Amino acid sequence: MIMLDFSNITLRLRKAEEKTQVFDPIRKKWIILTPEEHVRQYLLQYLVVTLNYPAGLISVEKKIMVGSMAKRFDVVVYNRDHQPWLLAECKAPEVPITEAALHQLLQYQRTIQCHYWLLTNGHQTYCADACKPNEVNWLEQLPAYEP
């Protein structure tokens, strides 16, 4: 398991229509702050601010087709050739990272084909290097962005 330190990250929050919203700097809009969105926003800030991932190469909550079903991935980071590089699945803090969460991520992986997989609920974070066919190596830290 990887420990991520979100303590130096500050999210932009506001109240609108009696709901708390967070500004998503990737999507450039205000989003209702659900527990899962809270985790997603902390992860995005961690990737961009702490690990220097390029914000312009990150995609959030986009529709994809998994078989004949429309789904939405949480986060995909692209490499400089605009190929999917890291696929992240975020869960609410109270949702444990289980085999079911991994299976959900793997469904998206079949369509998106990323080098790295990341699962997090803000408390538990796992990241795997899945570059080699039929081999998955679980990492001790998130990968540095490769220019």
C-alpha positions in Angstrom: 0.0 0.0 0.0 1.2 3.5 -0.8 0.7 6.4 1.7 -0.2 9.7 0.0 0.2 12.9 2.0 -2.6 15.3 1.2 -1.9 17.6 4.2 -0.4 20.4 2.1 -3.2 20.4 -0.5 -5.9 23.0 -0.4 -9.1 22.6 -2.5 -11.1 25.6 -3.7 -14.6 25.2 -2.1 -17.8 27.2 -2.2 -21.4 26.9 -1.2 -24.0 27.1 -4.0 -27.7 26.2 -3.5 -26.9 24.9 -0.1 -24.4 22.3 -1.5 -20.6 22.4 -1.1 -18.8 22.5 -4.4 -15.2 22.1 -5.3 -13.4 23.7 -8.3 -11.9 21.1 -10.6 -8.9 22.7 -12.2 -8.7 20.0 -14.9 -12.3 20.2 -16.0 -12.3 24.0 -15.2 -15.7 23.9 -13.5 -17.4 23.7 -10.1 -18.5 20.1 -9.1 -20.7 19.0 -6.2 -18.4 17.8 -3.4 -19.3 14.1 -2.8 -17.0 11.9 -0.8 -15.7 10.3 -4.0 -15.2 13.7 -5.6 -13.2 14.8 -2.6 -10.8 11.9 -3.0 -10.6 12.5 -6.8 -9.8 16.2 -6.3 -7.1 15.4 -3.7 -5.6 12.9 -6.0 -5.6 15.3 -9.0 -3.9 18.0 -6.9 -1.4 15.5 -5.6 -0.5 14.4 -9.2 -0.2 17.9 -10.5 1.3 19.8 -7.5 3.3 17.2 -5.7 4.4 14.9 -8.6 4.4 17.5 -11.4 2.2 15.6 -13.7 1.1 18.0 -16.6 -2.5 19.1 -16.0 -3.1 19.4 -19.7 -2.5 15.7 -20.1 -5.0 14.6 -17.5 -8.6 13.6 -18.3 -11.3 13.3 -15.7 -14.7 11.5 -15.8 -14.9 10.8 -19.5 -17.3 8.4 -21.1 -15.9 5.2 -22.6 -17.6 2.1 -24.0 -16.8 -1.1 -22.1 -18.3 -3.8 -24.4 -21.7 -2.4 -25.2 -22.1 -0.5 -21.9 -21.3 3.2 -21.5 -19.1 3.8 -18.4 -17.1 6.7 -17.0 -13.5 6.4 -15.9 -12.3 8.6 -13.0 -8.8 9.8 -14.2 -6.6 9.0 -17.1 -3.1 10.6 -17.4 -1.7 10.6 -20.9 2.0 10.5 -22.0 3.5 13.2 -24.2 2.4 11.2 -27.3 -1.2 11.5 -26.0 -1.4 7.7 -25.3 -3.1 6.6 -22.1 -0.4 6.1 -19.4 -2.0 5.9 -16.0 -5.6 4.9 -15.2 -7.0 5.8 -11.7 -10.1 4.6 -10.0 -11.2 6.7 -7.0 -13.6 5.5 -4.3 -15.2 7.3 -1.4 -13.1 7.1 1.9 -15.5 4.7 3.5 -15.4 2.3 0.5 -12.6 -0.2 1.0 -10.3 -1.0 -1.9 -11.3 -4.6 -2.7 -11.1 -7.1 -5.5 -14.4 -5.7 -6.8 -12.7 -2.2 -7.2 -9.8 -3.9 -9.0 -12.2 -5.7 -11.4 -13.9 -2.4 -12.1 -10.6 -0.8 -13.0 -9.7 -3.9 -15.1 -12.9 -3.5 -17.1 -11.8 0.1 -18.0 -8.2 -1.2 -18.6 -9.4 -3.5 -21.4 -10.6 -0.5 -23.3 -8.0 2.1 -22.3 -4.8 0.0 -22.0 -2.7 2.0 -19.6 0.9 1.3 -18.4 -0.1 2.0 -14.7 -3.2 1.3 -12.7 -4.1 3.2 -9.5 -6.8 2.5 -7.0 -7.5 4.9 -4.0 -10.0 5.8 -1.4 -7.7 8.5 0.0 -6.7 6.2 2.9 -5.6 3.1 0.9 -3.8 3.6 -2.4 -2.4 0.9 -4.6 -0.6 1.4 -7.9 0.6 -1.3 -10.3 3.0 -1.4 -13.3 1.2 -3.4 -15.9 3.6 -2.8 -18.8 4.6 -6.4 -19.4 1.9 -8.8 -20.7 0.5 -11.1 -18.1 2.7 -9.5 -15.4 1.6 -7.0 -12.8 4.1 -5.4 -10.3 2.6 -3.5 -7.3 4.6 -0.4 -6.6 5.7 1.1 -3.3 5.2 4.7 -4.6 3.4 6.4 -7.5 5.5 6.6 -10.7 7.2 9.8 -11.7 5.8 11.3 -14.8 7.9 10.3 -17.8 8.4 13.2 -20.2 
